[in-house]
Amino acid sequence: MPIGSNHNDLHSSLVKAIVDYLAVNGAWFLKVQGGGFQRPGVPDVLACIHGRLIAAEAKTGRAVLSLNQQRERDKLIAAGALYVECRQIE
């Protein structure tokens, strides 16, 4: 198994749990893929439920928000979004 694959598997499982939860609860959501055409630090999942924008960033283990992620979090909160840092599937 390649180095870091366990982390990637845990992260993917956590993101899937977030998306599944949102789907079951009738939210509109988008799993952000990232890449060269996107601002760095955009959260993993953007959702809207009951008229409220929710931004969810999945973090596993001891991972912390990068500076870009912190900046995006602060901008989203200032704009009125609910920002959630998700650390466990439960």
N, C-alpha and C positions, 0 to 999 in steps of 0.2 A: 504494500500500500504506500503511495507516495506521501512524502512529508506534507503535512498540512491538510491532507484529505479528510481526516476526522473532523477538523475544525470546519471545513467546507460542508461536510455532511450535516453537522450539527446546525450550522447556520441555515442551510437549505431546509432542514426539517422545521426550524423555528419560523422561517418565512412562510413555509407551507401552512403551518398551524395558524399563523396570523391571517393569511388569505382565506383559509377554510372558515375561521371564526367570522370574518367579515361577510363571507358569502352566505353562511347560515343565518346571519342577522340582517340580511337584506341591504347591505351597504354596496355602494358603487366603489370599486377599487381598481387600482393599477399597480402591478408589480413593476417597479422601475428597474430597467435592465442595466443602466449605466453605459458608459462608453465615451468616445471622443467628442460627441456632439452634445453632451450634457454637462452642466456645471458639476464640479466635484462636490461631494458632500450631500447630495440630494438623498433623502431617506429611501429605504428599501421599498416601502409601500405607501402610497397615497390613497386615501379613502374619503368618502363623504357619506355620512349617515345622519339622518334627522337634521339636514341642513348644516352640519358642522364638518369642517375639514379636519381630518386626522392624518398625521404623518407618523409612521411607525418605522423605527430603526431597530433591526435585530442585532443583538450583541451576545456572543457566547463566551464562556470562560471569563478570563480577565480582560477581555477586549474593552477599550475605551473609545469614546468618540474622537475622531481626528479633529484638527482645527477647522477644516472645511465643514465637517459635520456639525461642529459646534456653531459655526457661523450660520449655516442653514437652519439649524434648530432655533437660534435666536431670532432670525428673520421670520420664520413661520409663526413663532409665538407672538412676536410683535404685530403680525398681521391678523391675529385672532385664531390661529389654528391650535388644535390640541396636539402636542408632540408627545409621543410615547416611546420610551426606550425599552424594548422587550427583551427580557433575559431568560425567560423559561416558557415552555409550552403551556403550562397551566395558567 
